[in-house]
Amino acid sequence: MNLVFPKISVIIPAYNVEDYVAKCLDSIINQTYKNLEIIIVNDGSTDKSGEICERYAKKENRIILIHQENQGMSIARNNALDIATGEYIGFVDSDDWIEPDMYATLYDNIIAHDADISMCNFYYVRTSGQQSPYSNENDDTKILEGIYKIAHNIRLSNNCIWNRLYKRHLFDDIRFPAGKTFEDVFVMHRVMDNANKLVLSSKCLYYYRRRADSITLSPFNMAQMDNVDAYIERHNYVSSKYPSLEKTSRKFIFTSLLWGMRKAYVDGRIEIHKEKLSKIIDGLSCYDFSDCGLSVPEKKLVEALFRDMESYIAEMNTKREEPIN
């Protein structure tokens, strides 16, 4: 008897990834789990990404290819979600790739543990090609419910959306924010809250490529400060529903601010964006940073930011052998 497995819709936004997208698509097409709907959204690529995707769509009948003007990752994912017909949803970034049994493993864990989300470990792939696991935990599987699945999302700052399989209904009332970077941070806590149970596997089945031109590694620009907005939105949601997680959630508002400010400092961009950065900092004055778990050096930097930008630069200069003028 042939068993009919439910359809998984795999969503792949693609933008200027001509060097990577073939490996990504090959890894999805060759999954041991065969009932896939593969939705590629070519987000206005200016290189040969669209042509490569066209070639794959012609030879693989499970592929649905959408071409759109460049509107960003969020809109690309949203447009794919709007047409997805699978009972389950997965996401793969078009410069990454996955193990042949990733979706079979994630699906099996959902069924075995009656979960709404199944998640696996992943490898960071650096520009040198070196691979290192995100987590070194050796537990084969772990089950999280209620506040514990929210706490896992917050405390590990584990907001990536792509190393997971989701029941479709979790996205019924959720879409990614248009025009924002760090779009995963804006939505993952809500997706988690919609789920009854999360099952985690320690197996590394996803390969996340850290490219020099990614949003986190590229030179500073103001879009990177969307990170702060995302953590504020997450904090306001989590603190209202799970008060015991309030301090931990609040900490990430400030660590995200310090991450962005450090990039602006190191790249010599503070003066250029001083007015906009100061406005962001002023908007955080209503949040207390003294008791949320920041380290002493982190507190000193936040205190300096709340005084003025010059104080922050002076504090950062003390941490460098050669101050930036």
Phi and psi in degrees as a GROMACS rama.xvg file:
@    title "Ramachandran Plot"
@    xaxis  label "Phi"
@    yaxis  label "Psi"
@TYPE xy
-87.3333  120.327  ASN-2
-79.9965  137.232  LEU-3
-101.043  113.649  VAL-4
-89.6286  146.006  PHE-5
-63.6401  154.795  PRO-6
-76.8768  137.085  LYS-7
-109.381  123.894  ILE-8
-91.0548  117.889  SER-9
-104.169  121.811  VAL-10
-104.648  124.721  ILE-11
-129.544  99.3411  ILE-12
-73.6064  141.539  PRO-13
-133.733  126.124  ALA-14
-144.606  113.337  TYR-15
49.172  57.9987  ASN-16
-126.495  37.9687  VAL-17
-58.6116  -26.0546  GLU-18
-83.4317  -10.4453  ASP-19
-125.894  -26.4638  TYR-20
-65.9824  -31.0884  VAL-21
-63.4783  -44.2581  ALA-22
-62.9973  -40.1015  LYS-23
-60.2527  -51.8711  CYS-24
-66.1021  -38.8511  LEU-25
-58.3212  -41.0672  ASP-26
-67.9858  -27.5834  SER-27
-83.2302  -45.3067  ILE-28
-58.8481  -35.1629  ILE-29
-92.1197  18.7979  ASN-30
-63.0044  143.192  GLN-31
-68.5274  -24.542  THR-32
-83.5839  114.556  TYR-33
-94.6358  -24.6356  LYS-34
-82.2587  75.8289  ASN-35
-115.199  143.013  LEU-36
-110.53  112.07  GLU-37
-102.817  107.319  ILE-38
-104.522  110.588  ILE-39
-101.936  129.904  ILE-40
-114.668  105.57  VAL-41
-78.9909  107.164  ASN-42
-89.494  60.6026  ASP-43
67.5118  36.7086  GLY-44
-58.4806  142.983  SER-45
-105.613  0.328226  THR-46
-104.631  -151.709  ASP-47
-93.0756  12.6425  LYS-48
-56.8543  -45.3208  SER-49
-61.4685  -41.6374  GLY-50
-63.844  -42.7268  GLU-51
-62.2418  -43.5737  ILE-52
-64.1909  -37.7796  CYS-53
-60.287  -43.2477  GLU-54
-62.0948  -41.4814  ARG-55
-67.4917  -39.3034  TYR-56
-64.9982  -31.8641  ALA-57
-71.7765  -29.6886  LYS-58
-103.527  -6.00223  LYS-59
-128.485  108.507  GLU-60
-75.2106  -5.50998  ASN-61
-85.8195  -5.39718  ARG-62
-90.1262  131.574  ILE-63
-111.574  122.049  ILE-64
-112.138  125.138  LEU-65
-112.564  130.567  ILE-66
-106.163  129.677  HIS-67
-139.524  160.222  GLN-68
-64.3197  153.569  GLU-69
-61.5426  115.209  ASN-70
-130.006  -2.07523  GLN-71
99.7244  164.292  GLY-72
-56.9566  -43.7769  MET-73
-60.7231  -49.9193  SER-74
-65.7092  -37.6297  ILE-75
-59.6889  -47.612  ALA-76
-64.9124  -42.3522  ARG-77
-61.8359  -42.7562  ASN-78
-63.4935  -35.6632  ASN-79
-69.9389  -42.1479  ALA-80
-59.7476  -35.231  LEU-81
-65.088  -26.8495  ASP-82
-109.713  -4.93163  ILE-83
-63.4069  137.977  ALA-84
-115.347  1.70688  THR-85
-74.0332  154.478  GLY-86
-74.8393  -19.3002  GLU-87
-128.234  154.11  TYR-88
-124.833  136.29  ILE-89
-133.69  157.968  GLY-90
-128.946  138.09  PHE-91
-135.313  128.768  VAL-92
-75.7514  143.963  ASP-93
-74.1305  -6.4132  SER-94
-103.273  4.5803  ASP-95
-105.533  178.123  ASP-96
-150.312  167.512  TRP-97
-132.793  157.765  ILE-98
-69.1725  150.565  GLU-99
-57.2302  -27.62  PRO-100
-105.079  17.5827  ASP-101
-61.1001  -53.5432  MET-102
-70.8919  -30.8596  TYR-103
-63.8952  -42.6269  ALA-104
-66.0874  -46.3111  THR-105
-63.412  -42.1612  LEU-106
-64.8492  -46.2546  TYR-107
-57.2817  -39.176  ASP-108
-69.3714  -36.3391  ASN-109
-61.0898  -46.1392  ILE-110
-68.4194  -44.6087  ILE-111
-63.5283  -31.1264  ALA-112
-116.167  8.93344  HIS-113
51.0482  49.2714  ASP-114
-103.102  163.308  ALA-115
-97.3293  -23.35  ASP-116
-133.044  135.122  ILE-117
-122.051  133.746  SER-118
-133.33  144.329  MET-119
-122.144  165.454  CYS-120
-72.6109  167.936  ASN-121
-146.972  163.269  PHE-122
-100.606  134.964  TYR-123
-77.3856  131.134  TYR-124
-114.961  109.182  VAL-125
-81.3025  168.07  ARG-126
-60.7532  -24.4183  THR-127
-75.8193  -12.4859  SER-128
96.8273  -10.8693  GLY-129
-63.7402  137.742  GLN-130
-116.393  136.499  GLN-131
-142.91  138.958  SER-132
-70.7095  146.659  PRO-133
-64.0092  -45.3163  TYR-134
-124.42  143.205  SER-135
-102.418  13.7905  ASN-136
-64.6921  142.58  GLU-137
-104.933  -3.27566  ASN-138
-61.4591  131.104  ASP-139
-64.6713  -50.3261  ASP-140
-139.688  152.687  THR-141
-139.679  140.276  LYS-142
-112.824  130.135  ILE-143
-127.107  135.478  LEU-144
-133.017  165.152  GLU-145
54.7386  -135.148  GLY-146
-64.3354  -23.5763  ILE-147
-69.1925  -33.1124  TYR-148
-72.2475  -32.4305  LYS-149
-69.8843  -42.7788  ILE-150
-62.1565  -38.6224  ALA-151
-61.4037  -43.6968  HIS-152
-62.3385  -37.0987  ASN-153
-82.4446  -50.8705  ILE-154
-69.3464  -30.3563  ARG-155
-92.0956  -0.583792  LEU-156
49.0555  39.5675  SER-157
-95.4696  84.4731  ASN-158
-109.109  2.79987  ASN-159
-64.4464  142.269  CYS-160
-100.865  -10.0657  ILE-161
-92.7193  -14.7296  TRP-162
-96.2647  38.3907  ASN-163
-144.917  162.528  ARG-164
-124.975  134.574  LEU-165
-123.775  142.594  TYR-166
-68.2928  138.803  LYS-167
-54.928  -39.1025  ARG-168
-62.864  -18.5816  HIS-169
-62.7754  -23.6828  LEU-170
-101.852  9.67185  PHE-171
-57.8769  -37.1692  ASP-172
-116.663  19.1846  ASP-173
-128.638  131.973  ILE-174
-136.45  160.316  ARG-175
-78.5234  147.808  PHE-176
-75.0288  126.955  PRO-177
-66.1099  139.572  ALA-178
74.4814  12.7546  GLY-179
-113.591  145.602  LYS-180
-90.6907  174.471  THR-181
53.1958  39.4482  PHE-182
-62.0344  -28.4975  GLU-183
-64.1746  -38.8589  ASP-184
-64.0569  -33.5086  VAL-185
-65.6074  -26.2058  PHE-186
-118.723  -23.0894  VAL-187
-61.3582  -37.07  MET-188
-64.2141  -33.597  HIS-189
-73.7423  -39.3447  ARG-190
-61.9084  -45.5267  VAL-191
-59.1123  -41.4123  MET-192
-68.3311  -28.6084  ASP-193
-72.3986  -20.5021  ASN-194
-85.416  147.329  ALA-195
-81.1749  -31.3746  ASN-196
-158.303  144.007  LYS-197
-118.493  130.024  LEU-198
-113.847  130.231  VAL-199
-113.739  136.689  LEU-200
-112.239  139.473  SER-201
-80.8084  -4.79321  SER-202
-69.8368  134.197  LYS-203
-85.2221  108.803  CYS-204
-121.839  -4.22094  LEU-205
-124.638  141.029  TYR-206
-115.22  109.835  TYR-207
-98.9858  113.673  TYR-208
-85.5037  121.152  ARG-209
-93.5741  97.9193  ARG-210
-91.3412  149.691  ARG-211
-63.5516  -25.457  ALA-212
-98.91  15.2383  ASP-213
-72.3977  166.305  SER-214
-62.7578  -31.5954  ILE-215
-84.2165  -27.7566  THR-216
-102.726  -14.533  LEU-217
-73.5792  161.929  SER-218
-55.6884  156.529  PRO-219
-59.93  136.573  PHE-220
-146.369  161.372  ASN-221
-64.9591  -22.9741  MET-222
-61.1394  -26.8423  ALA-223
-67.1462  -19.8981  GLN-224
-78.8795  -3.90259  MET-225
-58.0285  -24.8465  ASP-226
-53.1684  -41.7821  ASN-227
-65.5485  -46.4189  VAL-228
-57.7898  -40.3542  ASP-229
-63.3168  -43.78  ALA-230
-72.6756  -29.3192  TYR-231
-65.1035  -46.6619  ILE-232
-61.5897  -43.1667  GLU-233
-62.5746  -43.9501  ARG-234
-61.1082  -46.1008  HIS-235
-61.3528  -37.4419  ASN-236
-69.8474  -51.4267  TYR-237
-66.8721  -43.3947  VAL-238
-65.5917  -28.9414  SER-239
-76.3901  -28.0355  SER-240
-102.961  -27.4376  LYS-241
-134.345  75.8118  TYR-242
-55.4606  -29.8958  PRO-243
-68.7368  -14.6199  SER-244
-99.8007  5.61189  LEU-245
-60.3462  -46.7456  GLU-246
-65.9705  -43.5445  LYS-247
-62.4963  -43.2924  THR-248
-62.8002  -41.6564  SER-249
-64.4899  -34.3374  ARG-250
-55.5191  -39.4225  LYS-251
-71.8659  -19.9046  PHE-252
-60.1605  -44.9445  ILE-253
-79.0774  -36.0613  PHE-254
-67.7958  -33.1097  THR-255
-69.2343  -38.3968  SER-256
-61.2511  -46.8255  LEU-257
-65.6828  -35.3464  LEU-258
-61.0884  -48.3733  TRP-259
-66.266  -41.4872  GLY-260
-66.9951  -36.7179  MET-261
-64.0927  -40.7787  ARG-262
-62.5623  -42.4707  LYS-263
-62.9942  -39.1081  ALA-264
-67.2798  -52.2018  TYR-265
-61.0604  -37.6879  VAL-266
-86.0047  2.22981  ASP-267
65.7687  37.0573  GLY-268
-112.324  5.58669  ARG-269
-64.7872  -47.0247  ILE-270
-62.4579  -39.3903  GLU-271
-62.9026  -38.5313  ILE-272
-109.514  20.1016  HIS-273
-56.029  -43.9861  LYS-274
-64.3515  -45.6681  GLU-275
-68.5779  -39.9589  LYS-276
-64.8391  -40.9348  LEU-277
-63.1102  -35.9911  SER-278
-65.1199  -40.6234  LYS-279
-63.1351  -44.8283  ILE-280
-63.8176  -43.343  ILE-281
-59.2986  -34.7334  ASP-282
-70.5056  -10.9368  GLY-283
-98.4928  0.694601  LEU-284
-64.1266  -18.7765  SER-285
-80.9235  -6.67591  CYS-286
-104.827  128.289  TYR-287
-80.4494  127.065  ASP-288
-103.325  -1.38674  PHE-289
-76.7029  -23.3793  SER-290
-127.686  21.5814  ASP-291
-105.51  10.5178  CYS-292
98.9017  9.99163  GLY-293
-67.8016  147.932  LEU-294
-71.6093  166.124  SER-295
-59.7774  -46.463  VAL-296
-61.1745  -36.8702  PRO-297
-65.6466  -41.9432  GLU-298
-61.458  -40.6757  LYS-299
-61.7048  -39.2658  LYS-300
-68.9953  -40.9892  LEU-301
-65.8533  -42.5588  VAL-302
-57.3773  -42.4079  GLU-303
-64.733  -41.3368  ALA-304
-62.0417  -38.9514  LEU-305
-72.5746  -19.3733  PHE-306
-76.7281  -64.4322  ARG-307
-173.391  168.101  ASP-308
-66.4293  -33.6299  MET-309
-63.8106  -38.1992  GLU-310
-64.2187  -39.6224  SER-311
-63.8754  -46.0303  TYR-312
-60.7793  -42.2896  ILE-313
-62.4554  -41.5525  ALA-314
-64.4386  -41.3221  GLU-315
-67.7944  -35.5226  MET-316
-62.5115  -30.3968  ASN-317
-68.9301  -17.694  THR-318
-92.7951  -0.117204  LYS-319
-118.927  143.778  ARG-320
-71.2725  -34.6736  GLU-321
-122.565  99.9459  GLU-322
-60.0939  147.836  PRO-323
-87.1517  128.965  ILE-324
